[in-house]
Amino acid sequence: MTMSDARTPTLPIAPQFTERWSPRAFTGEPMPLDTLMACFEAARWAPSASNSQPWRFVYGLAGTPAFDALLATLVPFNQGWAQHASALVAVLSTRTTTPPGQDAAVPAPWHAFDAGAAWMSLALEAHHQGWITHAMGGFDAAALQARLGVPDDVAAHAVVAIGRQGDKARLPDALQARETPNQRKPLSELVAEGRWTLAG
Ligand SMILES: Cc1cc2nc3c(=O)[nH]c(=O)nc-3n(C[C@H](O)[C@H](O)[C@H](O)COP(=O)(O)O)c2cc1C
């Protein structure tokens, strides 16, 4: 079974949406900095409230102290597989923004929403270029802020592992069983016309 066979959309859509998924087995091959920067470039073009662009990224390439610092903030489960990634990226966003022409920062209530859009752009560009991404919420935010020097008014949302997809035989048995694209709730559970008629 190929990756795309495993996920069948119920309506015709661009294949990138079902072909992207989050494996945990990496080859460990080095990621060219230009390729990683192209992923950030894609993220840069995401939409945001008032074009405030609150997303920020701190990255480390495998084999560097920056990578080791990011890895150290992950929960042990994630460290186990993400240590073989080619890059780790902290997805951050500023909770306030200074509008053009103004001196004072104002709250940016949509900073997390906007950072989510940027991370998805990054993931889709990586996929387009033949690299896999795997977001992780399993990290110690306080440790990350301290180790990376992230200010308190910047939110840490996730750490993303990026690499080339490797053979799942590299993973422990329990993770090998999970190394396959998963499914989604049906549209009928997600979308309503005009009024909330959905379950929780
Ligand atoms: C914000 C966020 C946090 C996540 N945290 C973890 C994590 O800590 N560890 C992990 O193995 N996967 C994590 N995942 C991966 C999700 O489990 C995965 O994206 C989801 O099951 C959908 O699968 P797919 O990405 O393969 O389509 C996270 C994903 C997101 C978007």
Ligand as a Chemical Component Dictionary entry (heavy atoms), coordinates in Angstrom:
data_LIG
# 
_chem_comp.id                   LIG 
_chem_comp.type                 NON-POLYMER 
_chem_comp.pdbx_formal_charge   0 
_chem_comp.three_letter_code    LIG 
# 
loop_
_chem_comp_atom.comp_id 
_chem_comp_atom.atom_id 
_chem_comp_atom.alt_atom_id 
_chem_comp_atom.type_symbol 
_chem_comp_atom.charge 
_chem_comp_atom.model_Cartn_x 
_chem_comp_atom.model_Cartn_y 
_chem_comp_atom.model_Cartn_z 
_chem_comp_atom.pdbx_ordinal 
LIG C1  C1  C 0 0.227  20.731 17.850 1  
LIG C2  C2  C 0 0.599  19.284 17.616 2  
LIG C3  C3  C 0 1.199  18.577 18.637 3  
LIG C4  C4  C 0 1.608  17.251 18.436 4  
LIG N1  N1  N 0 2.310  16.611 19.429 5  
LIG C5  C5  C 0 2.877  15.412 19.144 6  
LIG C6  C6  C 0 3.802  14.828 20.072 7  
LIG O1  O1  O 0 4.154  15.410 21.120 8  
LIG N2  N2  N 0 4.323  13.611 19.758 9  
LIG C7  C7  C 0 4.008  12.940 18.609 10 
LIG O2  O2  O 0 4.534  11.853 18.393 11 
LIG N3  N3  N 0 3.144  13.491 17.692 12 
LIG C8  C8  C 0 2.585  14.713 17.926 13 
LIG N4  N4  N 0 1.759  15.302 17.005 14 
LIG C9  C9  C 0 1.429  14.616 15.754 15 
LIG C10 C10 C 0 -0.068 14.297 15.659 16 
LIG O3  O3  O 0 -0.350 13.169 16.467 17 
LIG C11 C11 C 0 -0.455 14.074 14.200 18 
LIG O4  O4  O 0 -0.236 15.271 13.468 19 
LIG C12 C12 C 0 -1.911 13.642 14.059 20 
LIG O5  O5  O 0 -2.102 12.347 14.590 21 
LIG C13 C13 C 0 -2.362 13.640 12.618 22 
LIG O6  O6  O 0 -1.550 12.771 11.883 23 
LIG P1  P1  P 0 -0.756 13.256 10.608 24 
LIG O7  O7  O 0 0.041  14.483 10.959 25 
LIG O8  O8  O 0 0.110  12.077 10.245 26 
LIG O9  O9  O 0 -1.759 13.572 9.517  27 
LIG C14 C14 C 0 1.341  16.616 17.200 28 
LIG C15 C15 C 0 0.731  17.355 16.172 29 
LIG C16 C16 C 0 0.381  18.658 16.364 30 
LIG C17 C17 C 0 -0.234 19.447 15.209 31 
# 
loop_
_chem_comp_bond.comp_id 
_chem_comp_bond.atom_id_1 
_chem_comp_bond.atom_id_2 
_chem_comp_bond.value_order 
_chem_comp_bond.pdbx_ordinal 
LIG C1  C2  SING 1  
LIG C2  C3  SING 2  
LIG C2  C16 DOUB 3  
LIG C3  C4  DOUB 4  
LIG C4  N1  SING 5  
LIG C4  C14 SING 6  
LIG N1  C5  DOUB 7  
LIG C5  C6  SING 8  
LIG C5  C8  SING 9  
LIG C6  O1  DOUB 10 
LIG C6  N2  SING 11 
LIG N2  C7  SING 12 
LIG C7  O2  DOUB 13 
LIG C7  N3  SING 14 
LIG N3  C8  DOUB 15 
LIG C8  N4  SING 16 
LIG N4  C9  SING 17 
LIG N4  C14 SING 18 
LIG C9  C10 SING 19 
LIG C10 O3  SING 20 
LIG C10 C11 SING 21 
LIG C11 O4  SING 22 
LIG C11 C12 SING 23 
LIG C12 O5  SING 24 
LIG C12 C13 SING 25 
LIG C13 O6  SING 26 
LIG O6  P1  SING 27 
LIG P1  O7  DOUB 28 
LIG P1  O8  SING 29 
LIG P1  O9  SING 30 
LIG C14 C15 DOUB 31 
LIG C15 C16 SING 32 
LIG C16 C17 SING 33 
# 
